[in-house]
Amino acid sequence: WAKVAPLVRGRIVETCKCEGRAVAKGDFLARLDDAELKALLAELSARAEFLRLEVERQRQLVQSRVVSPQAFERATSEHGQAQAAVGAARERLSQLTLRAPIDGIVLRSDGEVGEVVATENVLFWVGKPKPLWVVGEVDEEDIPFVSVGQKVLIKADAFAGRTLSGEVAQITPKGDPINKNFRVRIALPDDTPLLIGMTVEANIVVASRDDALLVPAGAVSAGRVWVVEDGRARARAVTTGIAGRDRVEIRDGLAGTETIIAEPPAGLADGARVRVRPRS
């Protein structure tokens, strides 16, 4: 989409009332108060016309050798300055009319007649409702694992309990050195229920494995997982695989039938007595 904001501060006197409607590039969207500028333009145009006639008069006088060529040149210069002033006023006048910068749908319209708006106020959003994409930020430590074409699992509060899908479509080549992340655009299918402006949680699938043995991420520390054997805590060395935010794959070291300590406390000693408390 394209955001449309005024180039100058002013009061809205007319809008298209076209939110949700299709517009073409150049179509009228809104107009700011231009009465004062129109009056100035009329004054400048009248002066320019007067000076144009003066140039013609001076031309005839020069040809008749009544005045010097310098008088004609001075009149010509003044006329040129007046024409430039008219052109500048017309340009400022045109800036008071907002027009669609591209073909599309008016996705959103803000601002009412009578409201004073400034250059930082976005009054219209114009663009295509489809296709959509998600714009996300990926930490610079994780961006080496991201590539175009990877599947993305998406969750949105508006569709609780439902997992939506997307695909990595673009990775911005230059990262943000302040926030230390990279912008990633995720393409959505045309039948996505997501709407423009929604916020989502996007999980990029960098690898997948069937029948993986998973444990809570907090259970793995320094390459070990604590298990419970005969009422005592035992440390098991493990080999990890794919790691997510909540779960970690165990490639070796566990059979999958053990009782593990999901969040081992600091200072837990091998062989310490523990009590298993069933989850409520």
ZIQUI-V116540 format. One record per pair of residues at least 24 apart in sequence whose ideal C-beta (glycine too) atoms are under 8 Angstrom apart, sorted by the first residue. I is the first residue (numbers start at 1). J is the second residue. If there is no record, write none. Layout:
i->{I | I}
j->{J | J}
This chain:
i->{1 | 1 | 1 | 1 | 1 | 1 | 1 | 2 | 2 | 2 | 2 | 2 | 2 | 3 | 3 | 3 | 4 | 4 | 4 | 4 | 4 | 4 | 4 | 4 | 4 | 5 | 5 | 5 | 5 | 5 | 6 | 6 | 6 | 6 | 6 | 6 | 6 | 6 | 6 | 7 | 7 | 8 | 8 | 8 | 8 | 8 | 9 | 9 | 9 | 9 | 10 | 10 | 10 | 11 | 11 | 11 | 11 | 12 | 12 | 12 | 12 | 12 | 12 | 12 | 12 | 13 | 13 | 14 | 15 | 15 | 15 | 15 | 16 | 16 | 17 | 18 | 18 | 19 | 19 | 19 | 19 | 20 | 20 | 20 | 21 | 21 | 22 | 22 | 22 | 23 | 23 | 23 | 23 | 23 | 23 | 24 | 24 | 25 | 25 | 25 | 25 | 25 | 26 | 26 | 27 | 27 | 28 | 28 | 28 | 29 | 29 | 29 | 29 | 29 | 29 | 29 | 30 | 30 | 30 | 30 | 30 | 31 | 31 | 31 | 32 | 32 | 32 | 32 | 33 | 34 | 34 | 34 | 37 | 37 | 37 | 37 | 38 | 40 | 41 | 41 | 41 | 41 | 44 | 44 | 44 | 44 | 45 | 47 | 47 | 48 | 48 | 48 | 48 | 48 | 51 | 51 | 51 | 51 | 52 | 54 | 54 | 55 | 98 | 98 | 100 | 100 | 101 | 102 | 102 | 104 | 105 | 107 | 129 | 130 | 131 | 131 | 131 | 132 | 132 | 132 | 132 | 133 | 133 | 133 | 133 | 133 | 133 | 134 | 134 | 134 | 134 | 134 | 134 | 134 | 135 | 135 | 135 | 135 | 136 | 136 | 136 | 136 | 136 | 137 | 137 | 137 | 137 | 137 | 137 | 138 | 138 | 138 | 138 | 138 | 139 | 139 | 140 | 140 | 140 | 140 | 143 | 143 | 143 | 143 | 145 | 145 | 146 | 146 | 146 | 146 | 146 | 147 | 150 | 150 | 150 | 151 | 151 | 152 | 152 | 152 | 152 | 152 | 153 | 153 | 153 | 154 | 154 | 154 | 154 | 154 | 154 | 154 | 155 | 155 | 155 | 156 | 156 | 156 | 156 | 156 | 157 | 158 | 158 | 158 | 158 | 159 | 159 | 164 | 164 | 164 | 164 | 164 | 165 | 166 | 166 | 168 | 203 | 206 | 207 | 208 | 209 | 209 | 209 | 212 | 212 | 212 | 213 | 213 | 213 | 213 | 213 | 214 | 214 | 214 | 214 | 215 | 215 | 215 | 215 | 215 | 215 | 216 | 216 | 216 | 216 | 216 | 217 | 217 | 217 | 217 | 217 | 217 | 218 | 218 | 219 | 219 | 219 | 219 | 219 | 219 | 220 | 220 | 221 | 225 | 225 | 225 | 225 | 225 | 226 | 226 | 226 | 226 | 227 | 227 | 227 | 227 | 227 | 228 | 228 | 228 | 228 | 228 | 228 | 231 | 231 | 231 | 232 | 232 | 232 | 232 | 233 | 233 | 233 | 233 | 233 | 233 | 233 | 233 | 233 | 234 | 234 | 235}
j->{104 | 107 | 125 | 126 | 127 | 128 | 196 | 101 | 102 | 104 | 125 | 126 | 127 | 122 | 124 | 125 | 29 | 98 | 100 | 101 | 122 | 123 | 124 | 125 | 126 | 119 | 120 | 121 | 122 | 123 | 32 | 95 | 96 | 98 | 117 | 118 | 119 | 121 | 123 | 95 | 119 | 32 | 92 | 95 | 96 | 119 | 116 | 117 | 118 | 119 | 96 | 116 | 117 | 114 | 115 | 116 | 117 | 111 | 112 | 113 | 114 | 115 | 116 | 117 | 123 | 113 | 114 | 113 | 109 | 111 | 112 | 113 | 106 | 109 | 109 | 106 | 109 | 106 | 107 | 108 | 109 | 105 | 106 | 107 | 105 | 106 | 103 | 104 | 105 | 100 | 103 | 104 | 105 | 106 | 126 | 100 | 103 | 99 | 100 | 101 | 102 | 103 | 99 | 100 | 99 | 100 | 97 | 98 | 99 | 98 | 99 | 100 | 106 | 123 | 124 | 126 | 97 | 98 | 111 | 123 | 124 | 96 | 97 | 98 | 96 | 97 | 98 | 117 | 96 | 93 | 96 | 97 | 89 | 92 | 93 | 96 | 93 | 89 | 86 | 89 | 90 | 93 | 82 | 85 | 86 | 89 | 86 | 82 | 85 | 79 | 82 | 83 | 85 | 86 | 75 | 78 | 79 | 82 | 79 | 78 | 79 | 79 | 123 | 124 | 124 | 126 | 126 | 126 | 127 | 128 | 129 | 196 | 196 | 190 | 187 | 188 | 190 | 188 | 192 | 194 | 196 | 166 | 169 | 185 | 186 | 187 | 188 | 166 | 185 | 186 | 188 | 194 | 200 | 202 | 183 | 184 | 185 | 186 | 183 | 184 | 185 | 186 | 202 | 176 | 179 | 181 | 182 | 183 | 184 | 181 | 182 | 183 | 184 | 204 | 180 | 181 | 175 | 180 | 181 | 182 | 171 | 175 | 181 | 182 | 204 | 206 | 171 | 182 | 184 | 204 | 206 | 171 | 204 | 205 | 206 | 204 | 205 | 186 | 202 | 203 | 204 | 205 | 202 | 203 | 205 | 186 | 188 | 194 | 200 | 201 | 202 | 203 | 200 | 201 | 203 | 194 | 198 | 199 | 200 | 201 | 199 | 193 | 194 | 195 | 198 | 193 | 194 | 188 | 192 | 193 | 194 | 200 | 189 | 192 | 202 | 204 | 244 | 242 | 242 | 242 | 241 | 242 | 249 | 241 | 242 | 249 | 249 | 250 | 251 | 254 | 256 | 247 | 248 | 249 | 250 | 247 | 248 | 250 | 254 | 260 | 262 | 246 | 247 | 248 | 262 | 263 | 243 | 244 | 245 | 246 | 247 | 248 | 262 | 263 | 248 | 260 | 261 | 262 | 263 | 264 | 248 | 250 | 264 | 250 | 253 | 254 | 260 | 261 | 260 | 261 | 264 | 268 | 254 | 258 | 259 | 260 | 261 | 258 | 259 | 260 | 261 | 274 | 276 | 273 | 274 | 275 | 271 | 272 | 273 | 274 | 261 | 264 | 268 | 269 | 270 | 271 | 272 | 273 | 274 | 270 | 271 | 270}
